[in-house]
Amino acid sequence: MHPGLGQHDEHTLLLVTREIRWFHSGVLPETVATWFTTIDGEHHREQRTDYYDIDAAARGAGVKYRDATHVDSKFLLSRRRDLVLPPSLHGVVEDWVKISTPIAGEIPPASSAFLAVDKDIRTVTYALPDDDGGCEVELVAIRAGDLNAWSLCFETYGHPDLRGDAFRMGIERFPANTAPADITVTSSENHGYPAWIASLSLAG
């Protein structure tokens, strides 16, 4: 995750981002993973385990221990139904306020209050001119207990005032028209992490 620009001190970082995300059930198709590696842009890959607060997710907030290095909290700022997406993308764009605080190798105690989510994250980054911000497109393979899933997301980073420009650039540069048939981006698959975590809790 790129550093955002908002208010921060040596311990805590405040971010404002714009994003849209889709979730799919099952193992990430190899056709999608291979195709994603061919996309132009700066590529990065990381594997980590995040622990999500299930009660917070049920209230629409995202609270997690990220890879035993940070505690991250995210709160919905707005759902941007006024934004026009390309015909190939369907869903609602969301603005989030995020707070990230470093921790020293901590994870929450094992309990039903937290859900461990293993992630294999592939990211391609598009930077705005002068690198004042940009948009990351994330493809992530997910395992939560016995459940496999995968997700595609567009998320901005950088100065909050530039998130509109950054988001537009990301969706315009992303070659959705070349995607294999396994990847779909419909409204029914459109969720943020808190809503997805909450749906798992309800299903369980």
MDTraj code that builds the backbone (N, CA, C; nanometers):
import mdtraj as md
import numpy as np

residues = "MET HIS PRO GLY LEU GLY GLN HIS ASP GLU HIS THR LEU LEU LEU VAL THR ARG GLU ILE ARG TRP PHE HIS SER GLY VAL LEU PRO GLU THR VAL ALA THR TRP PHE THR THR ILE ASP GLY GLU HIS HIS ARG GLU GLN ARG THR ASP TYR TYR ASP ILE ASP ALA ALA ALA ARG GLY ALA GLY VAL LYS TYR ARG ASP ALA THR HIS VAL ASP SER LYS PHE LEU LEU SER ARG ARG ARG ASP LEU VAL LEU PRO PRO SER LEU HIS GLY VAL VAL GLU ASP TRP VAL LYS ILE SER THR PRO ILE ALA GLY GLU ILE PRO PRO ALA SER SER ALA PHE LEU ALA VAL ASP LYS ASP ILE ARG THR VAL THR TYR ALA LEU PRO ASP ASP ASP GLY GLY CYS GLU VAL GLU LEU VAL ALA ILE ARG ALA GLY ASP LEU ASN ALA TRP SER LEU CYS PHE GLU THR TYR GLY HIS PRO ASP LEU ARG GLY ASP ALA PHE ARG MET GLY ILE GLU ARG PHE PRO ALA ASN THR ALA PRO ALA ASP ILE THR VAL THR SER SER GLU ASN HIS GLY TYR PRO ALA TRP ILE ALA SER LEU SER LEU ALA GLY".split()
xyz = np.array([
    [0.0851, -0.1195, 0.0000],
    [0.0000, 0.0000, 0.0000],
    [0.0880, 0.1236, 0.0000],
    [0.0689, 0.2110, -0.0962],
    [0.1432, 0.3356, -0.1017],
    [0.1030, 0.4271, 0.0131],
    [0.1965, 0.5090, 0.0623],
    [0.1565, 0.6066, 0.1636],
    [0.0636, 0.7096, 0.1047],
    [-0.0416, 0.7410, 0.1762],
    [-0.1309, 0.8477, 0.1345],
    [-0.0809, 0.9792, 0.1897],
    [-0.1487, 1.0839, 0.1607],
    [-0.1108, 1.2143, 0.2116],
    [-0.2303, 1.2727, 0.2829],
    [-0.2188, 1.2944, 0.4096],
    [-0.3245, 1.3533, 0.4901],
    [-0.2584, 1.4098, 0.6127],
    [-0.2936, 1.3629, 0.7300],
    [-0.2274, 1.4027, 0.8521],
    [-0.1542, 1.2817, 0.9073],
    [-0.0321, 1.3017, 0.9548],
    [0.0399, 1.1897, 1.0115],
    [0.1466, 1.2411, 1.1064],
    [0.1854, 1.1551, 1.1996],
    [0.3022, 1.1793, 1.2803],
    [0.3912, 1.0571, 1.2636],
    [0.4894, 1.0400, 1.3509],
    [0.5808, 0.9289, 1.3332],
    [0.5159, 0.7941, 1.3607],
    [0.3954, 0.7953, 1.4166],
    [0.3315, 0.6702, 1.4539],
    [0.2076, 0.6387, 1.3708],
    [0.1262, 0.7367, 1.3386],
    [-0.0039, 0.7128, 1.2774],
    [-0.0162, 0.7861, 1.1449],
    [-0.0764, 0.7190, 1.0466],
    [-0.0965, 0.7759, 0.9141],
    [-0.2446, 0.7796, 0.8828],
    [-0.2926, 0.8956, 0.8378],
    [-0.4323, 0.9132, 0.7984],
    [-0.4401, 0.9209, 0.6476],
    [-0.5234, 0.8361, 0.5880],
    [-0.5377, 0.8284, 0.4431],
    [-0.6824, 0.8550, 0.4035],
    [-0.7018, 0.9136, 0.2860],
    [-0.8339, 0.9243, 0.2245],
    [-0.8204, 0.8653, 0.0852],
    [-0.8975, 0.7597, 0.0563],
    [-0.8831, 0.6898, -0.0706],
    [-1.0177, 0.6764, -0.1406],
    [-1.0103, 0.6505, -0.2683],
    [-1.1282, 0.6178, -0.3497],
    [-1.1072, 0.4785, -0.4052],
    [-1.2093, 0.3942, -0.3976],
    [-1.1890, 0.2573, -0.4424],
    [-1.3190, 0.1937, -0.4900],
    [-1.3003, 0.0869, -0.5657],
    [-1.4110, -0.0017, -0.6018],
    [-1.3532, -0.1422, -0.6051],
    [-1.4288, -0.2382, -0.5481],
    [-1.3774, -0.3746, -0.5334],
    [-1.4864, -0.4760, -0.5660],
    [-1.4412, -0.5903, -0.6207],
    [-1.5302, -0.7028, -0.6490],
    [-1.4723, -0.8300, -0.5873],
    [-1.5591, -0.9171, -0.5363],
    [-1.5186, -1.0458, -0.4802],
    [-1.5792, -1.1594, -0.5616],
    [-1.5012, -1.2680, -0.5747],
    [-1.5460, -1.3873, -0.6447],
    [-1.5175, -1.5089, -0.5569],
    [-1.6074, -1.6047, -0.5581],
    [-1.5873, -1.7283, -0.4837],
    [-1.4945, -1.8218, -0.5597],
    [-1.4220, -1.9049, -0.4851],
    [-1.3367, -2.0066, -0.5456],
    [-1.1916, -1.9638, -0.5566],
    [-1.1110, -2.0550, -0.6056],
    [-0.9678, -2.0312, -0.6236],
    [-0.9455, -1.9351, -0.7405],
    [-0.8487, -1.8448, -0.7259],
    [-0.8146, -1.7524, -0.8344],
    [-0.7777, -1.8312, -0.9593],
    [-0.8503, -1.8106, -1.0708],
    [-0.8176, -1.8835, -1.1939],
    [-0.6771, -1.8480, -1.2447],
    [-0.6050, -1.9493, -1.2871],
    [-0.4690, -1.9264, -1.3382],
    [-0.4712, -1.8363, -1.4610],
    [-0.5792, -1.8445, -1.5402],
    [-0.5889, -1.7580, -1.6583],
    [-0.5909, -1.6105, -1.6189],
    [-0.6590, -1.5792, -1.5073],
    [-0.6667, -1.4407, -1.4611],
    [-0.5318, -1.3959, -1.4054],
    [-0.4682, -1.4816, -1.3247],
    [-0.3386, -1.4459, -1.2667],
    [-0.2341, -1.4237, -1.3751],
    [-0.2336, -1.5107, -1.4754],
    [-0.1355, -1.4970, -1.5845],
    [-0.1618, -1.3714, -1.6650],
    [-0.2886, -1.3461, -1.6971],
    [-0.3230, -1.2256, -1.7729],
    [-0.2805, -1.0991, -1.6975],
    [-0.3015, -1.0969, -1.5651],
    [-0.2703, -0.9786, -1.4855],
    [-0.1220, -0.9437, -1.4950],
    [-0.0357, -1.0442, -1.5074],
    [0.1086, -1.0177, -1.5154],
    [0.1485, -0.9507, -1.6464],
    [0.0610, -0.9529, -1.7472],
    [0.0937, -0.8939, -1.8775],
    [0.0549, -0.7465, -1.8865],
    [-0.0147, -0.6952, -1.7844],
    [-0.0627, -0.5577, -1.7884],
    [0.0538, -0.4610, -1.7724],
    [0.0548, -0.3541, -1.8536],
    [0.1586, -0.2521, -1.8405],
    [0.1451, -0.1793, -1.7079],
    [0.2576, -0.1443, -1.6483],
    [0.2586, -0.0712, -1.5231],
    [0.3626, -0.1286, -1.4283],
    [0.3750, -0.0676, -1.3118],
    [0.4704, -0.1136, -1.2102],
    [0.4066, -0.2249, -1.1281],
    [0.4674, -0.3441, -1.1310],
    [0.4101, -0.4608, -1.0654],
    [0.4756, -0.4877, -0.9300],
    [0.3944, -0.5386, -0.8382],
    [0.4429, -0.5753, -0.7055],
    [0.3611, -0.6947, -0.6578],
    [0.4254, -0.7821, -0.5772],
    [0.3540, -0.8976, -0.5219],
    [0.3923, -0.9142, -0.3760],
    [0.2948, -0.9462, -0.2931],
    [0.3197, -0.9666, -0.1513],
    [0.2238, -1.0709, -0.0973],
    [0.2702, -1.1468, 0.0004],
    [0.1877, -1.2452, 0.0691],
    [0.1849, -1.2097, 0.2177],
    [0.0653, -1.2115, 0.2765],
    [0.0538, -1.1747, 0.4173],
    [-0.0763, -1.2317, 0.4745],
    [-0.0864, -1.2250, 0.6073],
    [-0.2077, -1.2633, 0.6776],
    [-0.2605, -1.1433, 0.7545],
    [-0.3872, -1.1101, 0.7323],
    [-0.4553, -1.0025, 0.8050],
    [-0.5623, -1.0632, 0.8949],
    [-0.5815, -1.0019, 1.0127],
    [-0.6820, -1.0481, 1.1085],
    [-0.7903, -0.9410, 1.1201],
    [-0.9120, -0.9739, 1.0759],
    [-1.0218, -0.8773, 1.0691],
    [-1.1121, -0.8885, 1.1908],
    [-1.1491, -0.7738, 1.2456],
    [-1.2453, -0.7637, 1.3553],
    [-1.3853, -0.7854, 1.2967],
    [-1.4480, -0.8955, 1.3322],
    [-1.5763, -0.9323, 1.2726],
    [-1.6879, -0.8378, 1.3174],
    [-1.6863, -0.7963, 1.4434],
    [-1.7903, -0.7050, 1.4925],
    [-1.7829, -0.5697, 1.4222],
    [-1.6612, -0.5201, 1.3993],
    [-1.6455, -0.3932, 1.3281],
    [-1.6996, -0.4050, 1.1856],
    [-1.6718, -0.5180, 1.1196],
    [-1.7210, -0.5388, 0.9834],
    [-1.8729, -0.5370, 0.9790],
    [-1.9359, -0.5936, 1.0815],
    [-2.0825, -0.5945, 1.0867],
    [-2.1395, -0.4543, 1.0990],
    [-2.0588, -0.3610, 1.1499],
    [-2.1010, -0.2209, 1.1613],
    [-2.0573, -0.1382, 1.0410],
    [-1.9984, -0.2023, 0.9409],
    [-1.9593, -0.1319, 0.8187],
    [-1.8213, -0.0725, 0.8220],
    [-1.7423, -0.1029, 0.9254],
    [-1.6058, -0.0506, 0.9369],
    [-1.5066, -0.1640, 0.9169],
    [-1.3882, -0.1283, 0.8708],
    [-1.2824, -0.2264, 0.8562],
    [-1.1768, -0.2042, 0.9624],
    [-1.1556, -0.3023, 1.0496],
    [-1.0504, -0.2963, 1.1500],
    [-0.9715, -0.4264, 1.1399],
    [-0.8401, -0.4151, 1.1212],
    [-0.7609, -0.5364, 1.1033],
    [-0.6195, -0.5174, 1.1578],
    [-0.5603, -0.6294, 1.1995],
    [-0.4171, -0.6387, 1.2227],
    [-0.3560, -0.6783, 1.0891],
    [-0.2741, -0.5890, 1.0302],
    [-0.2179, -0.6156, 0.8971],
    [-0.0782, -0.6735, 0.9094],
    [-0.0698, -0.8031, 0.8838],
    [0.0590, -0.8716, 0.8746],
    [0.1453, -0.8530, 1.0001],
    [0.0798, -0.8345, 1.1152],
    [0.1492, -0.8167, 1.2437],
    [0.2442, -0.6971, 1.2430],
    [0.2172, -0.5988, 1.1553],
    [0.3007, -0.4781, 1.1519],
    [0.2212, -0.3505, 1.1762],
    [0.0906, -0.3521, 1.1477],
    [0.0067, -0.2339, 1.1638],
    [-0.1337, -0.2747, 1.2098],
    [-0.1999, -0.1844, 1.2783],
    [-0.3446, -0.1925, 1.2974],
    [-0.4065, -0.0883, 1.2062],
    [-0.4909, -0.1332, 1.1154],
    [-0.5557, -0.0449, 1.0180],
    [-0.7048, -0.0376, 1.0463],
    [-0.7590, 0.0824, 1.0426],
    [-0.9029, 0.1038, 1.0548],
    [-0.9500, 0.1839, 0.9343],
    [-1.0649, 0.1472, 0.8784],
    [-1.1197, 0.2223, 0.7655],
    [-1.2675, 0.2466, 0.7887],
    [-1.3107, 0.3666, 0.7534],
    [-1.4484, 0.4097, 0.7767],
    [-1.5015, 0.4725, 0.6483],
    [-1.6226, 0.4347, 0.6124],
    [-1.6812, 0.4812, 0.4868],
    [-1.7113, 0.6300, 0.4949],
    [-1.6592, 0.7053, 0.3993],
    [-1.6845, 0.8488, 0.3899],
    [-1.8053, 0.8768, 0.3015],
    [-1.8127, 0.8112, 0.1863],
    [-1.9270, 0.8313, 0.0970],
    [-1.9295, 0.7228, -0.0097],
    [-2.0504, 0.6971, -0.0615],
    [-2.0669, 0.6142, -0.1806],
    [-2.0955, 0.7072, -0.2969],
    [-2.0096, 0.7033, -0.3972],
    [-2.0136, 0.8008, -0.5046],
    [-2.0944, 0.7484, -0.6230],
    [-2.2271, 0.7580, -0.6118],
    [-2.3138, 0.7134, -0.7202],
    [-2.3179, 0.8128, -0.8355],
    [-2.2542, 0.9293, -0.8176],
    [-2.2513, 1.0298, -0.9227],
    [-2.1389, 1.0064, -1.0230],
    [-2.0493, 0.9127, -0.9958],
    [-1.9354, 0.8894, -1.0838],
    [-1.9735, 0.7932, -1.1955],
    [-1.9294, 0.8249, -1.3152],
    [-1.9590, 0.7423, -1.4318],
    [-1.8429, 0.6457, -1.4538],
    [-1.8739, 0.5170, -1.4601],
    [-1.7741, 0.4140, -1.4855],
    [-1.7774, 0.3727, -1.6322],
    [-1.6677, 0.3168, -1.6826],
    [-1.6706, 0.2617, -1.8179],
    [-1.7754, 0.1515, -1.8288],
    [-1.8258, 0.1258, -1.9497],
    [-1.9302, 0.0235, -1.9657],
    [-1.8882, -0.1144, -1.9157],
    [-1.7574, -0.1414, -1.9091],
    [-1.7103, -0.2737, -1.8685],
    [-1.7092, -0.2937, -1.7179],
    [-1.7257, -0.1867, -1.6390],
    [-1.7191, -0.1949, -1.4934],
    [-1.8549, -0.1602, -1.4330],
    [-1.8989, -0.2385, -1.3344],
    [-2.0295, -0.2177, -1.2733],
    [-2.0158, -0.2232, -1.1214],
    [-2.0707, -0.1237, -1.0543],
    [-2.0655, -0.1195, -0.9092],
    [-2.0671, 0.0236, -0.8593],
    [-2.0452, 0.0394, -0.7296],
    [-2.0484, 0.1704, -0.6653],
    [-1.9090, 0.2047, -0.6152],
    [-1.8627, 0.3244, -0.6504],
    [-1.7331, 0.3740, -0.6044],
    [-1.7491, 0.4283, -0.4630],
    [-1.6499, 0.4007, -0.3771],
    [-1.6562, 0.4434, -0.2372],
    [-1.5331, 0.5240, -0.1995],
    [-1.5534, 0.6254, -0.1157],
    [-1.4440, 0.6990, -0.0540],
    [-1.4314, 0.6543, 0.0912],
    [-1.3080, 0.6288, 0.1345],
    [-1.2825, 0.5779, 0.2691],
    [-1.1795, 0.6647, 0.3404],
    [-1.1968, 0.6780, 0.4697],
    [-1.0948, 0.7346, 0.5570],
    [-1.0260, 0.6173, 0.6256],
    [-0.8924, 0.6149, 0.6198],
    [-0.8164, 0.5039, 0.6772],
    [-0.7144, 0.5569, 0.7768],
    [-0.6975, 0.4837, 0.8855],
    [-0.5995, 0.5177, 0.9882],
    [-0.5100, 0.3965, 1.0068],
    [-0.3796, 0.4171, 0.9942],
    [-0.2843, 0.3071, 1.0045],
    [-0.1829, 0.3378, 1.1142],
    [-0.1711, 0.2469, 1.2110],
    [-0.0809, 0.2650, 1.3247],
    [0.0159, 0.1480, 1.3325],
    [0.1465, 0.1737, 1.3379],
    [0.2437, 0.0632, 1.3488],
    [0.2301, -0.0118, 1.4810],
    [0.2556, -0.1418, 1.4772],
    [0.2593, -0.2249, 1.5969],
    [0.3851, -0.3112, 1.5896],
    [0.4198, -0.3724, 1.7006],
    [0.5441, -0.4492, 1.7085],
    [0.5141, -0.5988, 1.7088],
    [0.4885, -0.6526, 1.5907],
    [0.4730, -0.7963, 1.5766],
    [0.3558, -0.8564, 1.6497],
    [0.2493, -0.7804, 1.6668],
    [0.1354, -0.8298, 1.7432],
    [0.0280, -0.8862, 1.6505],
    [-0.0401, -0.9887, 1.6993],
    [-0.1619, -1.0362, 1.6353],
    [-0.2664, -1.0494, 1.7452],
    [-0.3943, -1.0438, 1.7111],
    [-0.4967, -1.0550, 1.8158],
    [-0.4991, -1.1956, 1.8735],
    [-0.5479, -1.2117, 1.9942],
    [-0.5596, -1.3464, 2.0504],
    [-0.6557, -1.4309, 1.9688],
    [-0.6272, -1.5591, 1.9610],
    [-0.7147, -1.6497, 1.8845],
    [-0.8534, -1.6509, 1.9477],
    [-0.9512, -1.6105, 1.8710],
    [-1.0885, -1.6084, 1.9204],
    [-1.1825, -1.5942, 1.8018],
    [-1.3119, -1.6104, 1.8303],
    [-1.4117, -1.5960, 1.7243],
    [-1.4346, -1.4503, 1.6873],
    [-1.3709, -1.3572, 1.7585],
    [-1.3910, -1.2149, 1.7299],
    [-1.3112, -1.1680, 1.6092],
    [-1.2099, -1.2470, 1.5677],
    [-1.1257, -1.2090, 1.4558],
    [-1.1218, -1.3212, 1.3528],
    [-1.1137, -1.2798, 1.2267],
    [-1.1041, -1.3751, 1.1162],
    [-0.9673, -1.3596, 1.0502],
    [-0.8909, -1.4679, 1.0462],
    [-0.7609, -1.4663, 0.9784],
    [-0.7823, -1.4837, 0.8282],
    [-0.7265, -1.3928, 0.7504],
    [-0.7407, -1.3962, 0.6049],
    [-0.6012, -1.3965, 0.5428],
    [-0.5669, -1.5065, 0.4763],
    [-0.4398, -1.5163, 0.4051],
    [-0.4556, -1.4563, 0.2663],
    [-0.3579, -1.3744, 0.2277],
    [-0.3683, -1.3031, 0.1011],
    [-0.2411, -1.3190, 0.0179],
    [-0.2592, -1.3440, -0.1099],
    [-0.1511, -1.3395, -0.2088],
    [-0.1879, -1.2265, -0.3041],
    [-0.1194, -1.1138, -0.2893],
    [-0.1627, -0.9882, -0.3523],
    [-0.0710, -0.9528, -0.4686],
    [-0.1306, -0.9363, -0.5853],
    [-0.0604, -0.8838, -0.7019],
    [-0.1125, -0.7428, -0.7281],
    [-0.0213, -0.6496, -0.7508],
    [-0.0613, -0.5098, -0.7693],
    [0.0097, -0.4520, -0.8908],
    [-0.0651, -0.3752, -0.9696],
    [-0.0057, -0.2931, -1.0747],
    [-0.0402, -0.1478, -1.0434],
    [0.0600, -0.0605, -1.0516],
    [0.0448, 0.0782, -1.0087],
    [0.0559, 0.1732, -1.1269],
    [-0.0359, 0.2698, -1.1295],
    [-0.0324, 0.3786, -1.2270],
    [-0.0136, 0.5095, -1.1502],
    [0.0943, 0.5805, -1.1770],
    [0.1248, 0.7036, -1.1038],
    [0.0829, 0.8258, -1.1835],
    [0.0305, 0.9256, -1.1133],
    [0.0032, 1.0549, -1.1745],
    [0.1339, 1.1256, -1.2079],
    [0.1316, 1.2239, -1.2984],
    [0.2522, 1.3024, -1.3251],
    [0.3093, 1.3605, -1.1967],
    [0.4409, 1.3628, -1.1863],
    [0.5130, 1.4117, -1.0682],
    [0.4922, 1.3216, -0.9470],
    [0.4251, 1.2063, -0.9660],
    [0.4067, 1.1077, -0.8595],
    [0.3425, 1.1668, -0.7344],
    [0.2450, 1.2565, -0.7548],
    [0.1718, 1.3143, -0.6416],
    [0.0583, 1.2236, -0.5948],
    [0.0407, 1.1157, -0.6601],
    [-0.0649, 1.0212, -0.6277],
    [-0.0780, 0.9231, -0.7420],
    [-0.1763, 0.8370, -0.7321],
    [-0.1964, 0.7396, -0.8377],
    [-0.3040, 0.6404, -0.8006],
    [-0.3077, 0.5316, -0.8767],
    [-0.4091, 0.4285, -0.8566],
    [-0.3414, 0.2925, -0.8619],
    [-0.3726, 0.2096, -0.7627],
    [-0.3270, 0.0714, -0.7622],
    [-0.4423, -0.0194, -0.8016],
    [-0.4152, -0.1111, -0.8932],
    [-0.5112, -0.2150, -0.9278],
    [-0.4612, -0.3427, -0.8621],
    [-0.5454, -0.4011, -0.7792],
    [-0.5045, -0.5148, -0.6968],
    [-0.5824, -0.6394, -0.7350],
    [-0.5097, -0.7477, -0.7553],
    [-0.5689, -0.8800, -0.7748],
    [-0.5188, -0.9668, -0.6597],
    [-0.6099, -1.0203, -0.5798],
    [-0.5681, -1.0920, -0.4601],
    [-0.6379, -1.2269, -0.4491],
    [-0.5572, -1.3288, -0.4250],
    [-0.6099, -1.4613, -0.3922],
    [-0.6247, -1.4691, -0.2411],
    [-0.7410, -1.5150, -0.1942],
    [-0.7777, -1.5082, -0.0533],
    [-0.8109, -1.6479, -0.0013],
    [-0.7643, -1.6735, 0.1224],
    [-0.8088, -1.7938, 0.1928],
    [-0.8453, -1.7554, 0.3349],
    [-0.9674, -1.7894, 0.3754],
    [-1.0156, -1.7631, 0.5106],
    [-1.0727, -1.8936, 0.5650],
    [-0.9961, -1.9611, 0.6495],
    [-1.0382, -2.0930, 0.6944],
    [-1.0397, -2.1901, 0.5771],
    [-1.1539, -2.2519, 0.5524],
    [-1.1680, -2.3453, 0.4407],
    [-1.2177, -2.2771, 0.3135],
    [-1.2354, -2.1467, 0.3208],
    [-1.2940, -2.0731, 0.2093],
    [-1.1859, -2.0134, 0.1202],
    [-1.1997, -2.0337, -0.0109],
    [-1.1162, -1.9662, -0.1101],
    [-1.1986, -1.8620, -0.1829],
    [-1.1354, -1.7486, -0.2094],
    [-1.1996, -1.6418, -0.2851],
    [-1.0905, -1.5599, -0.3525],
    [-1.1322, -1.4684, -0.4376],
    [-1.0365, -1.3751, -0.4965],
    [-1.1062, -1.2444, -0.5262],
    [-1.0259, -1.1401, -0.5415],
    [-1.0822, -1.0051, -0.5502],
    [-1.0021, -0.9199, -0.6477],
    [-1.0721, -0.8272, -0.7104],
    [-1.0106, -0.7241, -0.7951],
    [-1.0513, -0.5891, -0.7400],
    [-0.9565, -0.4966, -0.7331],
    [-0.9856, -0.3663, -0.6728],
    [-0.9063, -0.2564, -0.7423],
    [-0.9689, -0.1397, -0.7555],
    [-0.9007, -0.0147, -0.7910],
    [-0.8994, 0.0719, -0.6657],
    [-0.7820, 0.1207, -0.6259],
    [-0.7724, 0.2038, -0.5058],
    [-0.6681, 0.3137, -0.5264],
    [-0.7047, 0.4355, -0.4912],
    [-0.6130, 0.5480, -0.5090],
    [-0.5193, 0.5611, -0.3897],
    [-0.4101, 0.6323, -0.4119],
    [-0.3191, 0.6707, -0.3052],
    [-0.2708, 0.8127, -0.3344],
    [-0.2095, 0.8749, -0.2356],
    [-0.1577, 1.0101, -0.2543],
    [-0.2501, 1.1152, -0.1961],
    [-0.2352, 1.2380, -0.2435],
    [-0.3098, 1.3505, -0.1878],
    [-0.4603, 1.3294, -0.2049],
    [-0.5391, 1.3479, -0.0981],
    [-0.6841, 1.3260, -0.1094],
    [-0.7503, 1.4076, -0.2192],
    [-0.7025, 1.5300, -0.2433],
    [-0.7637, 1.6152, -0.3450],
    [-0.7416, 1.5621, -0.4863],
    [-0.6478, 1.4686, -0.5018],
    [-0.6169, 1.4143, -0.6343],
    [-0.6806, 1.2778, -0.6574],
    [-0.7614, 1.2301, -0.5621],
    [-0.8129, 1.0949, -0.5772],
    [-0.9084, 1.0810, -0.6954],
    [-0.9777, 1.1888, -0.7317],
    [-1.0644, 1.1825, -0.8488],
    [-0.9843, 1.1621, -0.9755],
    [-0.8782, 1.2417, -0.9931],
    [-0.7914, 1.2276, -1.1104],
    [-0.7233, 1.0914, -1.1112],
    [-0.6777, 1.0474, -0.9942],
    [-0.6075, 0.9199, -0.9859],
    [-0.6996, 0.8035, -1.0202],
    [-0.8228, 0.8084, -0.9713],
    [-0.9175, 0.7005, -0.9986],
    [-0.9525, 0.6947, -1.1467],
    [-0.9783, 0.8101, -1.2056],
    [-1.0106, 0.8131, -1.3488],
    [-0.8959, 0.7571, -1.4308],
    [-0.7723, 0.7944, -1.3951],
    [-0.6572, 0.7450, -1.4690],
    [-0.6469, 0.5933, -1.4591],
    [-0.6700, 0.5396, -1.3374],
    [-0.6585, 0.3965, -1.3193],
    [-0.7572, 0.3178, -1.4031],
    [-0.8837, 0.3580, -1.4016],
    [-0.9837, 0.2819, -1.4761],
    [-0.9689, 0.3032, -1.6272],
    [-0.9106, 0.4168, -1.6682],
    [-0.8894, 0.4398, -1.8117],
    [-0.7698, 0.3602, -1.8644],
    [-0.6664, 0.3434, -1.7819],
    [-0.5466, 0.2725, -1.8277],
    [-0.5587, 0.1216, -1.8146],
    [-0.6467, 0.0757, -1.7271],
    [-0.6592, -0.0679, -1.7054],
    [-0.7244, -0.1341, -1.8267],
    [-0.6624, -0.2365, -1.8850],
    [-0.7139, -0.2971, -2.0091],
    [-0.8227, -0.4006, -1.9827],
    [-0.9356, -0.3555, -1.9297],
    [-1.0438, -0.4484, -1.8954],
    [-1.0948, -0.5240, -2.0177],
    [-1.0825, -0.4628, -2.1350],
    [-1.1342, -0.5268, -2.2561],
    [-1.0521, -0.6480, -2.2976],
    [-0.9331, -0.6657, -2.2385],
    [-0.8504, -0.7816, -2.2719],
    [-0.8617, -0.8923, -2.1679],
    [-0.9445, -0.8737, -2.0664],
    [-0.9532, -0.9696, -1.9566],
    [-1.0135, -1.1017, -2.0029],
    [-0.9668, -1.2139, -1.9461],
    [-1.0275, -1.3439, -1.9801],
    [-1.1696, -1.3524, -1.9280],
    [-1.2439, -1.4473, -1.9809],
    [-1.3857, -1.4585, -1.9462],
    [-1.4072, -1.4926, -1.7987],
    [-1.3048, -1.5464, -1.7313],
    [-1.3200, -1.5836, -1.5899],
    [-1.3401, -1.4619, -1.5002],
    [-1.2987, -1.3452, -1.5452],
    [-1.3075, -1.2275, -1.4606],
    [-1.4314, -1.1465, -1.4981],
    [-1.5163, -1.1229, -1.3974],
    [-1.6363, -1.0432, -1.4173],
    [-1.6408, -0.9344, -1.3114],
    [-1.6992, -0.8232, -1.3467],
    [-1.7049, -0.7070, -1.2560],
    [-1.8479, -0.6534, -1.2581],
    [-1.9389, -0.7292, -1.1967],
    [-2.0801, -0.6947, -1.1952],
    [-2.1176, -0.6327, -1.0614],
    [-2.2334, -0.5720, -1.0561],
    [-2.2791, -0.5072, -0.9333],
    [-2.2974, -0.6073, -0.8198],
    [-2.3403, -0.7297, -0.8500],
    [-2.3628, -0.8287, -0.7448],
    [-2.2330, -0.8732, -0.6797],
    [-2.1215, -0.8580, -0.7480],
    [-1.9908, -0.8961, -0.6935],
    [-1.9188, -0.7790, -0.6279],
    [-1.9789, -0.6619, -0.6297],
    [-1.9181, -0.5379, -0.5826],
    [-1.9374, -0.5218, -0.4313],
    [-1.8283, -0.5379, -0.3547],
    [-1.8304, -0.5208, -0.2097],
    [-1.6955, -0.4660, -0.1659],
    [-1.6938, -0.3933, -0.0539],
    [-1.5698, -0.3644, 0.0147],
    [-1.5387, -0.4773, 0.1112],
    [-1.4176, -0.4752, 0.1678],
    [-1.3791, -0.5809, 0.2613],
    [-1.4738, -0.5914, 0.3815],
    [-1.5142, -0.4785, 0.4452],
    [-1.6036, -0.4934, 0.5604],
    [-1.7327, -0.5686, 0.5263],
    [-1.7954, -0.5362, 0.4129],
    [-1.9198, -0.6040, 0.3746],
    [-1.8944, -0.7512, 0.3454],
    [-1.7810, -0.7816, 0.2835],
    [-1.7495, -0.9213, 0.2534],
    [-1.7253, -1.0008, 0.3815],
    [-1.6471, -0.9451, 0.4744],
    [-1.6216, -1.0114, 0.6019],
    [-1.7528, -1.0325, 0.6772],
    [-1.8378, -0.9319, 0.6766],
    [-1.9675, -0.9431, 0.7452],
    [-2.0528, -1.0522, 0.6833],
    [-2.0485, -1.0667, 0.5521],
    [-2.1290, -1.1704, 0.4864],
    [-2.0811, -1.3092, 0.5250],
    [-1.9509, -1.3260, 0.5451],
    [-1.8986, -1.4553, 0.5883],
    [-1.9450, -1.4887, 0.7292],
    [-1.9452, -1.3863, 0.8150],
    [-1.9887, -1.4065, 0.9526],
    [-2.1358, -1.4454, 0.9589],
    [-2.2172, -1.3787, 0.8762],
    [-2.3602, -1.4096, 0.8736],
    [-2.3855, -1.5487, 0.8196],
    [-2.3061, -1.5841, 0.7158],
    [-2.3225, -1.7169, 0.6561],
    [-2.2824, -1.8257, 0.7537],
    [-2.1820, -1.7938, 0.8390],
    [-2.1350, -1.8949, 0.9333],
    [-2.2320, -1.9147, 1.0467],
])
top = md.Topology()
chain = top.add_chain()
for i, resn in enumerate(residues, 1):
    res = top.add_residue(resn, chain, resSeq=i)
    for name in ("N", "CA", "C"):
        top.add_atom(name, md.element.get_by_symbol(name[0]), res)
traj = md.Trajectory(xyz[None], top)
